[in-house]
Amino acid sequence: MRTSSGYDSDDRSTVTFCKTSEGEEQTMTLNILIGGAAGQGIDTTAAIFEKLLKRDGFFVFTSRDFMSRIRGGHNFTLIRFGSETITSHSNRLDALVALDEESITLHLQQLSDQGFILCDSSIETNDPRAIRIDMQKIAKEIGNPRVSGSVAVGALLGLFGLGLKQVRTVLTQFVKEDYIEINRKAVESGFSIVKPRFRAEPGSYGGWMTISGNRALALGALAAGLRFYSAYPMSPSTSIMEYLASNAKKCGVVVEQAEDEIAAVNMAIGASFAGIRAMTGTSGGGFCLQVEALGLAGMAEIPVVIADIQRPGPATGLPTRTEQSDLKFVISAAQGEFPRMVIALRDQKDAFYQTVRAFRIADEYGIPVILLSDQFLADTSSTVEPFLLDGSDVFPNGTSALNLHEQKADIPAGSEYLSYRITEDGISPRLLPGNPSHFAAADSDEHDESGRITESAEVRTQMMDKRMRKLDRLREELQEPEWIGGQKYETLLVGWGSMLGPLTEAVALLNHDYPEKYGALVFGDIFPFPVKRITEMASKASRILNVEQNATGQLAGLLREYTGIECQSGILKYDGREITGEEIASRIREVVI
């Protein structure tokens, strides 16, 4: 099953309404779209409103759709909020904040009958749901035409029955000190000229944080002891470098903007060989350039973490859109065979903890670890519980990176250090270069245990077997895919990475109509491929469907390759827009029911 529209949605609303004593609409979940052209302040307006909602205790889920241009085009931000956990965006709108007429034209069909359009009085529309206010005129009267976005924020607070208590505190995070007071007045002005249309009940998430996938990944790297990050700017990975660079001094990290992706990955490998935790980030096109260096890390057994934040390809593709089409590529990238691990990040929480885990695995096994994310997860913000770690999450046995290497080496006095000593589990003792007692070698040619080049057929076989044995041990600590649903399912859905959120909502919607008939498995660890849970769950299902953001069903192909399990059908979307839980449920009803 293939879909092409960026705005497809089920005709069943997941939003339920009731009347308050004052006659206002009340709902558990609301969805707002703020749309306009690049340069109109969409991001700032959305960020301020998002922060105000979170401060009031709401769970907030914010996704962004933007074109690859500095000014013009059509961009929009979706803010979904409520009193309970939200795992997916929705294309059904309760409010449309239109900064230009095009936003109304493009999104009017998504607006619910109970919803409203908020726009400036200069925008022409005959829709009876429109609330047209003089935002630009008010901003000019206050003293600065650029604060019209704050007028819109105030109007939204009033229309949703929210207060002004947190406004000044939140503005200090987004506005320079000299402009806080004028923006506060703009918010209050917008608030005063509207009456509540909805009354949303807040949750208890005020003490949680709202964070994007890329920022969570960057925080995970810092928590894991990152000391060197090198990259070339390539959307949608660039915000990782931006966040690390903005915190580099206080976190003791060197951030290097390399001349290209080839230099970036080789810098990271060199830093790692020298004994510090290093990482590079890119997207699929940049990862293409890094493939030879990936093989170098595999042959030389140098740990390195590489983040591939996927976007549609091939070539330049859609620079600011989302896709899941690099899976098979990263699993087999670089010529020859060598061990690696591929971890698909499923949500913001996963982005943090799996990044920490990636550094530990790379160091412990001496292999490259690839983190697969995508533009949707990278740029989407969600409310999450504060992250917590202990030492064992970061380094085995709570040791530091340097102590770990020295302890593993354990070389008797007077003995030769063998950089590639053949061991039972394939993991060789590791010393850092510069050790006064021993020489630490690394080689991209085939080599013997000491690191010297060899063309011996016997040694070649021994070293290949040694490297590949790492996978045997790695398979023992694989994390099985996350299960969603009950135990009496008939239809099993399978997905990976950022499909976790949409599939969670889809299963809830489907099981609401057809109790316990649906379940889903969502893979995080994806290479080596974990087979235990999928084999067990698939044997109990009447039908299996894969849900993926690519054209060829790459997960279904891996599932067939490693387990022999066939998916009867697939829901594949590859137009650059993330599929929603509502859309998945609607498509499955077409296929199954």
Rosetta blueprint (number, residue, H / E / L):
1 M L
2 R E
3 T E
4 S L
5 S L
6 G L
7 Y L
8 D L
9 S L
10 D L
11 D L
12 R L
13 S L
14 T L
15 V L
16 T L
17 F E
18 C E
19 K E
20 T L
21 S L
22 E L
23 G L
24 E L
25 E E
26 Q E
27 T E
28 M L
29 T E
30 L E
31 N E
32 I E
33 L E
34 I E
35 G E
36 G E
37 A E
38 A E
39 G L
40 Q L
41 G L
42 I H
43 D H
44 T H
45 T H
46 A H
47 A H
48 I H
49 F H
50 E H
51 K H
52 L H
53 L H
54 K H
55 R H
56 D L
57 G L
58 F L
59 F E
60 V E
61 F E
62 T E
63 S E
64 R E
65 D E
66 F L
67 M L
68 S L
69 R L
70 I L
71 R L
72 G E
73 G E
74 H E
75 N E
76 F E
77 T E
78 L E
79 I E
80 R E
81 F E
82 G E
83 S L
84 E L
85 T L
86 I L
87 T L
88 S L
89 H L
90 S L
91 N L
92 R L
93 L E
94 D E
95 A E
96 L E
97 V E
98 A E
99 L L
100 D L
101 E H
102 E H
103 S H
104 I H
105 T H
106 L H
107 H H
108 L H
109 Q H
110 Q H
111 L E
112 S E
113 D E
114 Q E
115 G E
116 F E
117 I E
118 L E
119 C E
120 D E
121 S L
122 S L
123 I L
124 E L
125 T L
126 N L
127 D L
128 P L
129 R L
130 A E
131 I E
132 R E
133 I E
134 D L
135 M H
136 Q H
137 K H
138 I H
139 A H
140 K H
141 E H
142 I H
143 G L
144 N L
145 P H
146 R H
147 V H
148 S H
149 G H
150 S H
151 V H
152 A H
153 V H
154 G H
155 A H
156 L H
157 L H
158 G H
159 L H
160 F L
161 G L
162 L L
163 G L
164 L L
165 K L
166 Q L
167 V H
168 R H
169 T H
170 V H
171 L H
172 T L
173 Q L
174 F L
175 V L
176 K L
177 E H
178 D H
179 Y H
180 I H
181 E H
182 I H
183 N H
184 R H
185 K H
186 A H
187 V H
188 E H
189 S H
190 G H
191 F H
192 S H
193 I L
194 V L
195 K L
196 P L
197 R L
198 F E
199 R E
200 A E
201 E L
202 P L
203 G L
204 S L
205 Y L
206 G L
207 G L
208 W L
209 M E
210 T E
211 I E
212 S E
213 G H
214 N H
215 R H
216 A H
217 L H
218 A H
219 L H
220 G H
221 A H
222 L H
223 A H
224 A L
225 G L
226 L E
227 R E
228 F E
229 Y E
230 S E
231 A E
232 Y L
233 P L
234 M L
235 S L
236 P L
237 S L
238 T H
239 S H
240 I H
241 M H
242 E H
243 Y H
244 L H
245 A H
246 S H
247 N L
248 A H
249 K H
250 K H
251 C H
252 G L
253 V L
254 V E
255 V E
256 E E
257 Q E
258 A L
259 E L
260 D L
261 E H
262 I H
263 A H
264 A H
265 V H
266 N H
267 M H
268 A H
269 I H
270 G H
271 A H
272 S H
273 F H
274 A L
275 G L
276 I L
277 R E
278 A E
279 M E
280 T E
281 G E
282 T E
283 S L
284 G H
285 G H
286 G H
287 F H
288 C H
289 L H
290 Q H
291 V H
292 E H
293 A H
294 L H
295 G H
296 L H
297 A H
298 G H
299 M H
300 A H
301 E L
302 I L
303 P L
304 V E
305 V E
306 I E
307 A E
308 D E
309 I E
310 Q E
311 R L
312 P L
313 G L
314 P L
315 A L
316 T L
317 G L
318 L L
319 P L
320 T L
321 R L
322 T L
323 E L
324 Q L
325 S L
326 D L
327 L H
328 K H
329 F H
330 V H
331 I H
332 S H
333 A L
334 A L
335 Q L
336 G L
337 E L
338 F L
339 P L
340 R L
341 M E
342 V E
343 I E
344 A E
345 L L
346 R L
347 D L
348 Q H
349 K H
350 D H
351 A H
352 F H
353 Y H
354 Q H
355 T H
356 V H
357 R H
358 A H
359 F H
360 R H
361 I H
362 A H
363 D H
364 E H
365 Y H
366 G L
367 I L
368 P E
369 V E
370 I E
371 L E
372 L E
373 S E
374 D E
375 Q H
376 F H
377 L H
378 A H
379 D H
380 T L
381 S E
382 S E
383 T E
384 V E
385 E L
386 P L
387 F L
388 L L
389 L L
390 D L
391 G H
392 S H
393 D H
394 V H
395 F L
396 P H
397 N H
398 G H
399 T L
400 S L
401 A H
402 L H
403 N H
404 L H
405 H H
406 E H
407 Q H
408 K H
409 A H
410 D L
411 I L
412 P L
413 A L
414 G L
415 S L
416 E L
417 Y L
418 L L
419 S L
420 Y L
421 R L
422 I L
423 T L
424 E L
425 D L
426 G L
427 I L
428 S L
429 P L
430 R L
431 L L
432 L L
433 P L
434 G L
435 N L
436 P L
437 S L
438 H L
439 F L
440 A L
441 A L
442 A L
443 D L
444 S L
445 D L
446 E L
447 H E
448 D L
449 E L
450 S L
451 G L
452 R L
453 I E
454 T L
455 E L
456 S L
457 A H
458 E H
459 V H
460 R H
461 T H
462 Q H
463 M H
464 M H
465 D H
466 K H
467 R H
468 M H
469 R H
470 K H
471 L H
472 D H
473 R H
474 L H
475 R H
476 E L
477 E L
478 L L
479 Q L
480 E L
481 P L
482 E E
483 W E
484 I E
485 G E
486 G L
487 Q L
488 K L
489 Y L
490 E L
491 T E
492 L E
493 L E
494 V E
495 G E
496 W E
497 G H
498 S H
499 M H
500 L H
501 G H
502 P H
503 L H
504 T H
505 E H
506 A H
507 V H
508 A H
509 L H
510 L H
511 N H
512 H H
513 D H
514 Y L
515 P L
516 E L
517 K L
518 Y E
519 G E
520 A E
521 L E
522 V E
523 F E
524 G L
525 D E
526 I E
527 F E
528 P L
529 F L
530 P L
531 V L
532 K H
533 R H
534 I H
535 T H
536 E H
537 M H
538 A H
539 S L
540 K L
541 A L
542 S L
543 R E
544 I E
545 L E
546 N E
547 V E
548 E E
549 Q L
550 N L
551 A L
552 T L
553 G L
554 Q H
555 L H
556 A H
557 G H
558 L H
559 L H
560 R H
561 E H
562 Y H
563 T H
564 G L
565 I L
566 E L
567 C L
568 Q L
569 S E
570 G E
571 I E
572 L E
573 K E
574 Y L
575 D L
576 G L
577 R L
578 E L
579 I L
580 T L
581 G H
582 E H
583 E H
584 I H
585 A H
586 S H
587 R H
588 I H
589 R H
590 E H
591 V H
592 V H
593 I L
